[in-house]
Amino acid sequence: MIFRFELLGADTGSKARLGLIKTPHGDIETPVFMPVGTQATVKTMTPDDLKSLGAGIILSNTYHLYLRPGHELIQKLGGLHGFMGWDRPILTDSGGYQVFSHSELRKITKEGVKFQSHLDGSYHFLTPEAAVNIQEALGADIIMCFDECAPYPSTYDYLKESMELTLRWAKRCKDAKKREDQALFGIVQGGMDRDLRLKCVEGLVDTGFDGYAIGGLSVGETKPLMYEVAGYTAEALPGDRPRYLMGVGTPEDLVECVALGVDMFDCVMPTRNARTGTLFTSFGKLTIKNAQYADDPAPVDPECGCYTCSNFSRAYLRHLYHAGEILAMRLNTLHNLHYYLDLMKNIRKAIKENNFMDFREDFYNKMEVKKC
Amino acid sequence: MIFRFELLGADTGSKARLGLIKTPHGDIETPVFMPVGTQATVKTMTPDDLKSLGAGIILSNTYHLYLRPGHELIQKLGGLHGFMGWDRPILTDSGGYQVFSHSELRKITKEGVKFQSHLDGSYHFLTPEAAVNIQEALGADIIMCFDECAPYPSTYDYLKESMELTLRWAKRCKDAKKREDQALFGIVQGGMDRDLRLKCVEGLVDTGFDGYAIGGLSVGETKPLMYEVAGYTAEALPGDRPRYLMGVGTPEDLVECVALGVDMFDCVMPTRNARTGTLFTSFGKLTIKNAQYADDPAPVDPECGCYTCSNFSRAYLRHLYHAGEILAMRLNTLHNLHYYLDLMKNIRKAIKENNFMDFREDFYNKMEVKKC
């Protein structure tokens, strides 16, 4: 097995862990944030940009790539790595979440999910086996089991049935897997119900996966509830496997969930917010389009060392934003990803130095959380 | 005077010239192509990108910057150079051309032009003096006289009156100019009429400018007519001043007009075409959205050494384009600007080696001009 997870250290004041994930395309230091490259590109960024930002792994979306340009085409052109010119690790999701959130029409059966493409309305049928086959064609280093992400809120009965379906599908994914050079992660579902979550963990661990993801969070529940569910789920998962909290989250979420023992994160927030002009800084969020920045010669964040902050004023970025210039989205994305990746680097450093809880306190002291 | 033009050589088989323009922000090797940065950004590119492409000077548009974010704001933030983080030379146009082409409502008087903003419909009055004042606030190294670009076709009487107005305005621009660290170029108008063009040259030279531009071309006339007018106008201009052909053009136009003795060019073509998926190559234009490139693993131009061609396939670029990804516009822009700037570099090399006409022949032999 080429894939391996090494636990390098742990913080004694929290459940935070320091680790290393070894993959065929290089090592990933954890805790890690994975920038999202939905359509085989992290929006506005080149692979060189991502490397200069220190991105260790990126995520790409199976649903989108399956529909356009198609996994077979990507396979023919060297897999995702070759296609998009990224030679570091990649994780692909299974498409399950997107089928549920993007598709107008979808029908779940035991066998799989029938859905309509958001691009042209064509009908497709995705099964656990198909999701694995597609991900094998895409060729990511880490692939995900096909799961159902239940809506929030759902009844106990719905959640139970959905979780059991997810468990059966996980088994089928493992059985369908043929490539030896890809790691397969199981996904814990069960809504906000502790018993269902723990049963799901048990079932997945029985089957056995290279890593475990916590799915079905950040779907509308409160923050304390999310942290609670993430916390007991992470704790129940085996310590010798990476734990990945899917689709989360804000900088605060990352800090909180690292403290709960989560190793991996992904979220569109830094990239999407960048494109709509919301910038993350050491003192909170900054809405660059606001009039107060019209003649502000300061960089976005005076403490930030990114290319954007080293070279441009808030006034210039505001001008680019209002003028509808693409460079606005690009410079904002660069800054936000730098913020997220730098935050994770500092988190890893703090765990290494066994003072993560001090780091966390400093983080909150600096941060004056502003609504945006 | 900080501004100086040195003639370094001339091709004996044509009128092509090799030169060096010295400005407060560095030297510009001519013949030169100036990428267009309308709103204080060459669309999708950072200053670092432009430097890595070897851009020696860029152009920015006074009309747009005057309306948004305003020249006074830019002046306050360090002028255009400081505002956009570009420390190499900049040329600003006078706003005249944009007033005529963008503005719904405009009224020309002897005094100046009243026009309505394309952004908010507000009324503005631009005079030669105002155009100079605004350009002094923007702080480019080379600024342009306020002129009228007559529509094509126009009657002789209209062209004559318009040219004479342009001459009087040129004088007023020179009188209004206060900054010693900026060069002021006069603009030759006169439509497609040889006598009017030559009279305009005479009048401008009488007043005396640091350089001379040929305006009012590429407005709908045929290519042979454009080359004819550019040819006799360039020939009539003083040999010891740079000659700038405004808003031109295709790669073929650059080669032809260099042969006629033109030193400077600007055009939105490489950047605008990039954003709509038309790429310039050594063998002609390539429309990246075409189905034939869907699974093409080759780079856009196998002879090109740009970042795009070194790292990505036509298939990937086509995917990005169809997926509406910003990276498509960025990678395409990078390629097209590389093509234009590399072409100019090769043109300069050929003039230096006194074999420009051989270069020109090779250029056409390679090029299979395709309509796009």
Interface residues (C-beta under 8 A of the other chain):
Chain A: Q39 A40 T41 K43 T44 M45 T46 P47 D48 R68 P69 L73 K76 L77 G78 F83 M84 G85 A294 D295 P297 Y307 N311 F312 S313 A315 Y316 R318 H319 L320 H322 A323 E325 I326 L327 M329 R330 L331
Chain B: Q39 A40 T41 K43 T44 M45 T46 P47 D48 R68 P69 L73 K76 L77 G78 F83 M84 G85 A294 D295 P297 Y307 N311 F312 S313 A315 Y316 R318 H319 L320 H322 A323 E325 I326 L327 M329 R330 L331
